[in-house]
Amino acid sequence: MWLLAKRSNRTAWCQTKNTKQELTRLCLINEIQQGNLPAITASPVILQKSEKTHWVEPGNLLEERVISRRYEGGSHGVSIRIMKGVSYRVGAHRGHIVSETGIVPVSSGDFVITNKRAIFSGDRKSFSLRIDKLLDLEMFSNGTRLTDDKGKIRQVQFNKPENTDIVGAVLAQVINGVQG
């Protein structure tokens, strides 16, 4: 009986802890939506003049790459028997290589949002995109896709999908601040 009471207390404590974390997260989103962006002092990237870091989110940079290649083709023709054991074959062979592509992680690192840029600082690949050059922003349940004014697409998948709405709120405020 004591074990059952202890277990139910632990469950209640875990639920309270999760509720507090969710409440803190929702309060942060509310503050961001009111225009009070968080200021992070230790930035993993070198900042430009008068640039401030507002959010850092660990994640992976995704790109469309060739996953596999295979050869598809066939032949047709006629074999003419000249004598026992000797044949002459006339025909044709046609084929082509088929490539399959997919979205795969190419680098892991930090997605950094400043008041001027969206930056991915990765171990193998990085990018920096000025906010005023951002043409399209699409948020997903576990990441984001950014398109610049030249049509180049950059896709980032976050390690903590629950922070996607925070990243979206920060990006929205930064974009509105630049354009407004």
Secondary structure as GFF3:
##gff-version 3
##sequence-region A 1 180
A	DSSP	alpha_helix	2	33	.	.	.	ID=ss1
A	DSSP	beta_strand	53	83	.	.	.	ID=ss2
A	DSSP	beta_strand	86	114	.	.	.	ID=ss3
A	DSSP	beta_strand	117	122	.	.	.	ID=ss4
A	DSSP	beta_strand	127	130	.	.	.	ID=ss5
A	DSSP	three_ten_helix	131	133	.	.	.	ID=ss6
A	DSSP	beta_strand	134	139	.	.	.	ID=ss7
A	DSSP	beta_strand	143	148	.	.	.	ID=ss8
A	DSSP	beta_strand	153	158	.	.	.	ID=ss9
A	DSSP	three_ten_helix	161	163	.	.	.	ID=ss10
A	DSSP	alpha_helix	164	179	.	.	.	ID=ss11
###
